Amino acid sequence: MRFKSLLILALIVTAGVFGMRYFVGNEGGTYVVEKSISSNFGSQMKQSYESFEGTKYRTIALLKGKVFHLEAEIKTTSGDLNLSFIDPNGKRLYSVSNPEEPIEIDIPIPISGEYRLQVEGEHQGSYELDWDLRSAE
C-alpha cells in the first residue's frame, strides 16, 4: 500500500512539473545584468536594471488559431532594447526597438508549437511584458 501511495505521488509531481513547463514555458538566453530586480512568473516578464546586455527569452507553447495578446512597456535610460515574438520556425512575427509608447498588440498564431518572446540588446532601463491567449474571432 505504501509503494502505491509513493507511486501516485511521484506521478502527480511529474505531471505538475511537465504541466508547469507547458503553461509557463522555459526561460533562457545569454545575458549579463547588473543591479537587477526581476519577476518572471506566469504570463509576465518584468525586469529593471542598471545594465542589461545580451538576449533573454521565454518559450510559450501555443496552438494554431489562437491570438497572442501582448502588452509591453520598455523604458530606456540609454542603449537599445529589441522586443521580438518568434514562431517555431524562427520567423519574427513581431519586432520593435525602443518603443516610446506602451505597446498593445494581437498576434494571430499560424501554427502550433513553441514560440519565443524575446528581449535583446545593450540597455539601461526596464521592461514589462504581459500576455494572454485569446480566441480568434
C-alpha positions as CSV (number, residue, x, y, z in Angstrom):
1,M,0.0,0.0,0.0
2,R,2.8,2.4,0.8
3,F,4.5,1.7,-2.5
4,K,1.3,2.5,-4.4
5,S,1.0,5.8,-2.5
6,L,4.6,6.8,-3.3
7,L,4.0,5.9,-7.0
8,I,0.9,8.0,-7.2
9,L,2.7,10.9,-5.5
10,A,5.6,10.6,-8.0
11,L,3.2,10.6,-10.9
12,I,1.5,13.8,-9.6
13,V,4.8,15.6,-9.1
14,T,5.9,14.6,-12.6
15,A,2.7,15.7,-14.2
16,G,2.9,19.0,-12.3
17,V,6.5,19.7,-13.5
18,F,5.6,19.0,-17.1
19,G,2.3,20.9,-16.8
20,M,4.1,24.0,-15.5
21,R,6.6,23.8,-18.4
22,Y,3.7,23.7,-20.8
23,F,1.7,26.6,-19.3
24,V,4.5,28.8,-18.1
25,G,7.3,27.9,-20.6
26,N,11.1,27.8,-20.3
27,E,13.2,30.9,-19.7
28,G,16.7,31.2,-21.2
29,G,19.2,33.2,-23.1
30,T,22.7,34.5,-22.7
31,Y,22.9,37.8,-20.9
32,V,24.7,39.8,-18.3
33,V,22.7,42.1,-16.0
34,E,23.8,44.5,-13.2
35,K,21.7,45.7,-10.3
36,S,18.6,43.9,-11.4
37,I,15.1,43.4,-10.0
38,S,13.1,40.9,-11.9
39,S,9.9,39.0,-11.9
40,N,9.3,36.2,-14.4
41,F,6.2,34.3,-13.4
42,G,3.2,33.0,-15.3
43,S,2.4,35.3,-18.2
44,Q,4.7,38.1,-17.3
45,M,8.4,39.0,-17.7
46,K,9.4,42.1,-15.8
47,Q,12.9,43.5,-15.1
48,S,14.5,46.8,-14.2
49,Y,18.3,47.1,-14.2
50,E,21.3,49.4,-14.3
51,S,22.7,47.4,-17.2
52,F,21.5,44.6,-19.5
53,E,23.5,43.1,-22.3
54,G,22.5,40.0,-24.3
55,T,19.4,38.0,-25.1
56,K,16.7,36.8,-22.7
57,Y,13.6,34.8,-23.7
58,R,10.6,32.8,-22.6
59,T,9.2,29.9,-24.7
60,I,5.5,29.5,-24.8
61,A,3.6,26.5,-26.2
62,L,0.7,27.9,-28.4
63,L,-2.0,26.3,-30.6
64,K,-2.8,27.3,-34.1
65,G,-5.9,29.5,-34.3
66,K,-5.3,31.4,-31.0
67,V,-4.4,35.0,-30.7
68,F,-1.4,36.1,-28.6
69,H,-2.3,39.4,-26.9
70,L,0.8,41.3,-25.8
71,E,1.1,44.4,-23.6
72,A,4.6,45.8,-23.2
73,E,6.3,48.8,-21.9
74,I,10.0,49.5,-22.3
75,K,11.7,52.4,-20.5
76,T,15.1,53.4,-21.9
77,T,17.7,55.4,-20.0
78,S,20.3,54.6,-22.6
79,G,21.1,52.0,-25.2
80,D,18.8,49.8,-27.3
81,L,16.4,47.0,-26.5
82,N,14.6,45.0,-29.1
83,L,11.4,43.0,-28.3
84,S,10.6,40.1,-30.6
85,F,7.9,37.4,-30.9
86,I,9.3,34.5,-32.9
87,D,7.4,31.4,-34.3
88,P,8.6,27.8,-34.0
89,N,10.4,28.1,-37.4
90,G,12.4,31.1,-36.3
91,K,10.3,33.7,-38.2
92,R,9.8,37.0,-36.4
93,L,6.1,37.7,-36.3
94,Y,6.6,40.9,-34.4
95,S,9.6,43.1,-33.6
96,V,10.1,46.6,-32.2
97,S,13.1,48.5,-30.9
98,N,13.0,51.2,-28.2
99,P,9.3,52.0,-28.4
100,E,8.5,55.3,-26.8
101,E,4.8,54.4,-26.0
102,P,3.3,51.3,-24.4
103,I,2.5,48.5,-26.8
104,E,-0.7,46.6,-27.1
105,I,-0.9,44.1,-30.0
106,D,-2.7,41.0,-31.0
107,I,-0.7,38.4,-33.0
108,P,-2.5,35.5,-34.7
109,I,-0.9,32.1,-34.2
110,P,-0.5,30.5,-37.6
111,I,1.0,27.1,-36.5
112,S,1.0,25.1,-33.2
113,G,4.4,24.9,-31.4
114,E,6.9,26.6,-29.2
115,Y,7.0,30.4,-29.7
116,R,9.7,32.7,-28.2
117,L,9.1,36.1,-26.6
118,Q,12.5,37.7,-26.5
119,V,14.3,40.9,-25.5
120,E,17.8,41.6,-26.7
121,G,20.3,44.4,-26.7
122,E,22.6,46.6,-24.6
123,H,20.3,48.7,-22.5
124,Q,19.8,50.6,-19.3
125,G,16.2,50.9,-18.0
126,S,13.4,48.4,-17.7
127,Y,10.8,46.4,-19.5
128,E,7.5,44.8,-18.5
129,L,5.8,42.2,-20.8
130,D,2.3,40.8,-20.0
131,W,0.4,38.4,-22.3
132,D,-2.6,36.2,-22.5
133,L,-4.2,34.0,-25.1
134,R,-7.5,34.9,-26.8
135,S,-9.8,33.1,-29.2
136,A,-9.6,34.2,-32.9
137,E,-12.8,35.8,-33.9
